[in-house]
């Protein structure tokens, strides 16, 4: 029997509601979407709190119209702005005459890590391992039945701000909606767009959004570093509006049409009837801001405490720079390391601006699948271990 779920993603410039249905070939198919612009958030607060509920309602109504489904229950993504990542490295002693790792040992590691991370302000919405290690052996994601004396693990906890949980729950209730669960938006995005091979080598996902940029480092199944930088695509547009003395709407079009790594006196006109500017005029204003964003990203990675290897990859997503012609290559040059584009995961909404929403949907359906397995007789053993691993 097919499952249907509605997921609400809060971005810095838009609210996206996606209605998805479990598919035959893919985990799920998008059957409806509602995208509504709003004023977003900064510094842990709504920029226009009185307008948020109406934007939610409009986004859901649009998704209902497209999917021909009535939405009464929703799964909500918690943005990186409203969450924090804690990483705990802990260990337990293996017991018995011939000690080997059992699921109970894995559970003990998680319990001990949870005790060490307490007390917390907020609620744990995601818990997952970066790696396990038996004695001084190699890192692994499948330690059960390995022989040794000590089981070590690095466990990541994502904690949501109580303000966001309470505020959104109240807003949904006033709209006649029930929140079925809160999920980490950065975690969903990272798990969907970074392959297991990339995560095993430790990978970085950079989401340059409208008002902010998120830098995420992932290892194994865990987000081991996350930081929100207070700069994004809107700051590029604002610089253009100030430097060129042109309207914001026109400058947004100039930004979208800009081509990096070119030169010449060719004219660029953002909109019909708008003033034309040379490439050099635009470059003198636009590129210094992108350079600043790149410098902030590099500084963030350098001070993250996470060591990247030569095989570690950096991926770029979000609507701030990724859709710009040559933006990814330009950022690669500034960072001195290849920056890749994540592979498209769906035929619909495959623009970088929907990356967080699609990752959120995938995380929700993965959780629903795991719960379904846990309730089946044949799936109990495997789902028990998955549950221990935070999957």
C-alpha positions, 0 to 999 in steps of 0.5 A, a space after each residue: 500500500 502506497 504511503 503519502 506524506 506532506 513535508 514543510 520546509 522553511 527556507 530563508 526566502 520561501 516555504 516549500 510544501 511537498 506532497 510525496 507518495 511512496 514509489 515503485 522504483 524510487 523511495 518516493 515521487 513528488 505529486 504536489 508542491 507549494 512554493 510561497 515567498 516570505 521574509 524568512 529568518 535571521 539570528 534565530 527569529 522570524 523576520 516578519 513573524 505576523 506573516 509566517 502563518 499565512 505563508 504556511 497556509 498558502 504553501 499548503 493550499 498550493 500543494 493540495 491543489 497540485 496533489 489533489 490531496 487534503 493535508 491534515 498532517 505534516 512533517 516539518 523540517 527544522 532549518 540549520 538556523 534553529 538547530 545545533 550539532 553536538 558530537 560525542 566520542 565515547 566507548 564501552 568495554 566488551 564482555 564475555 570469554 570471547 568478546 564480540 560486539 552485539 547489538 546490545 553493545 551498540 545500544 550501550 554506546 548510544 545510551 552513554 553518548 546520550 548521557 554525556 551530551 546532557 543536559 541540552 537546551 532543546 530537543 534531540 531530533 536526530 542521532 546517528 553514528 559517524 563511525 565505530 571502531 573495535 580496539 584500534 582497528 579501522 573505522 566501520 559502520 557495521 561493528 556487530 560480531 567484530 571481536 575485541 575488548 573495546 567498542 568506540 564510536 563517534 555519535 552526532 546529535 542534532 538538537 532543535 531549538 524549543 522556540 521553533 518547535 513550539 512556535 511552529 506547532 502552535 501555528 500548525 494547530 491554529 491552521 487545523 494541522 497536526 505535526 507528525 514529527 520534526 526532522 533535521 533539514 541539513 541532515 536530510 539534505 546531506 544524506 540525500 545528496 552525498 553518497 555513502 562513499 563520499 561520506 565515508 571519506 568525509 565530505 562537505 556540503 555547502 548550501 548558499 541560500 538567500 539570506 545565509 550559507 550553511 556549511 555541513 561536514 558529514 562522516 558516515 551517517 552523521 553530521 559532524 559539523 554545521 555552521 550558518 554564515 550570515 551571508 547569501 545570494 540576497 547580499 550579492 543582489 543588494 551589493 549590485 543594487 547599491 553599486 549600480 544604483 539600480 532596483 533590486 528586482 533588476 539586480 536579481 535578474 542581472 545576478 541570475 544572468 551573470 557569467 563568471 570567468 568571461 570578459 568584454 564590453 558586452 551589455 547586460 540588461 536584466 529586464 525589459 526597459 531596464 538600464 544596461 551595464 557592461 560585464 566589467 561594471 557588474 563584475 566589479 561589484 558582484 565578484 568581491 562579494 562572492 570572494 568574501 563568501 568563499 573566504 568565509 566558507 574556507 575559514 569555516 572549514 579550516 576552523 571546523 576541527 574536521 580534517 579533510 583528506 585529499 579524497 574528500 569532496 565539496 559539493 555546492 547547492 542552494 539558490 544563491 550561487 549554484 544556479 549562476 553560470 560558472 558559479 561552481 567553477 569560480 568558487 572552486 578556484 577561490 577555495 583551491 579545491 574542486 567543488 562538485 554539483 550533486 547529482 539530480 535525485 528527481 526529474 521534478 524540482 531538480 533545481 538547487 533551490 529545492 535541495 533542502 526540501 527534497 532531502 527532507 522528504 527523503 529523510 521522512 520516507 526513510 524513517 517511515 520505511 524503517 518504522 514499517 520494517 520494525 513492525 513486521 516480523 521479518 524486519 525486526 532484527 535488521 530494523 532493530 540495528 537500524 534504529 540503534 544507528 539512528 536510521 
